[in-house]
Amino acid sequence: MLQKHRFWRFVELGIDPYITEYSFEVRESLAKIREKYAYLKSGEETQDRHSVAGRILGIRRHGKITFMVLDDGTAQIQLVFRYDVIGETLWNVVELLNVGDIIGVIGRPMKTLRGELSLLVENFKVLAITWRDYPEKWHGLADAEKRYRLRYLDLMLNKKVREAMVAMYRIEKAFRDFLDSKGFIEIHTPKLQPVYGGALARPFITKIHALNRDVYLSIAPETYLKRSIIANFFKVYEIAVCFRNEDIDAQHYPEFIQIEIYQAFADWNGMMKLVEEMVSHAIKTVYGDYKIDVERNNEKLVLDFTPPWKRVPLEEAIEFFGHVKVKGKSYEELIDIAKELDIKVQDPRKGKLLEKIFEKVAQPKIQQPTFITLFPRDVSPLARPFRENPEYAERFEIYIGGLEVGNGYSELNNPILQFYFFSKEEELRVKSREKFGEVEHHPMDKDYVRALEYGMPPTAGVGIGIYRLVMILHGLDSIKDAIPYTIVEQDEFETVAEQHPDILEYYTARLGLK
């Protein structure tokens, strides 16, 4: 026999917030109250009255006085309930309240004898109740899957994750403000595309039933933003949702947010300068300084975003950070180096070998914001060849805290070469299928080539992964902690309606539901 739910005790007191309470007038945030009344001295009370609302996150009962912690999303404050102030009727309700309940309060700011800024409650309303018990110790929960499954509790109770989430949206706003001030406009590109492109990645495939055709979820907004450049929108960007049907691990997730930026009449040097300015501006705006303290895996690091950032060519980075000689090496020699380093590469491109060697021996050692430049052209099908040596591309990647957070280049605006590079990508896919299996490639996009044939000015572009950037800035162990909600395996459980059919019957009868 299941224990009678406390809900019935509220009903006995004439309280059912789901029937009677439709709103509550909130006149002040807790953050503003804390700021306004910080001057109060211990034991001092005011006659000011404030109307606030939020969730109860802590309760301490001491006879005829009860202390609660109220959280309204902006801050927390202590509530003081005194029997002699609120009277017997409301006191009976106080005794029913649990952690997780949501209440609206009218109270007076005061500071307790122990110096705790509080609200002395004079009246309150129960606005919603929790039907489930809250965990006593959420922090350090070993079952990460449970944290992600009950993500709403994680975002509520895990301070580190919550702060990262708030910072992410402030960073996005700082990016937008910075770019808008420089004349950029944001253009929303399609997320359902006839040809996927803009990156080397496996796409998700779906179907538009109205057209009876398969389409791809966008892996990047790149080719559509560059179409916008061709349309004479010469400074464009998008904070875009992207989908890549690839591995899920600490650094990768198949659905993610990135900002992509394209500027006409600029090259990769101009774009690197823009990135330095934009990211540094956002860091200072959100965190108050170019230098921020980060703690990850019990190690402390000061990240310095003061421009300019270091610029190191890919092969030099491998030799400097990894102490591995790769300059001038043939594909076969690089294969031998990869084997010695226990790197498995199922790809016929020399550039892919260099990338994998770099990831193994150099990348983890690059902690401060750094541009790695001059990637091989064979892994950069949308970038312009390096003007001094066409074996390379005018391409850079951004590394912070040992992770790649961005990729940019001088954009290829020659439609003849773009068709040629797309054709070589198709050849690569066909030739590699038997020996290596399916390799990441950029499919032929003739419509994009046709757009280039109408003329695209010299242009530079970049894409920056926002989830991964926030993960680094807040010392998070997994990119999942920077993502509001992720896919999880559903567990088996009973809802309260299933556990307590008497409550379900009560509501159907009260509301006349059939």
Secondary structure, DSSP 4 states (H G I P E B T S, - for coil): -PPPPTHHHHHHTT--HHHH---------HHHHHHHTTTPPTT-B----EEEEEEEEEEEEETTEEEEEEE-SS-EEEEEEEHHHHHHHHHHHHTT--TT-EEEEEEEEEE-TT--EEEEEEEEEEEE--SSPPPS--TT-S-HHHHHHTHHHHHHH-HHHHHHHHHHHHHHHHHHHHHHHTT-EE-PPPSEESS--SSS-PPPEEEETTTTEEEEE-S-SHHHHHHHHHTT--EEEEEEEEE-----SSS--SEEEEEEEEEET--HHHHHHHHHHHHHHHHHHHHSSSEEEEEETTEEEEEE-PSSPEEEEHHHHHHHHH----TT--HHHHHHHHHHTT-------HHHHHHHHHHHHTGGG--S-EEEEEEEGGG-TTBPEETTEEEEEEEEEEEETTEEEEEEEEBP--HHHHHHHHHHHHHHHHHHHHHH-S---PPP-HHHHHHHHT---SEEEEEEEHHHHHHHHTT-SSGGGGSS----PPPP---HHHH-HHHHHHHHHHTT--
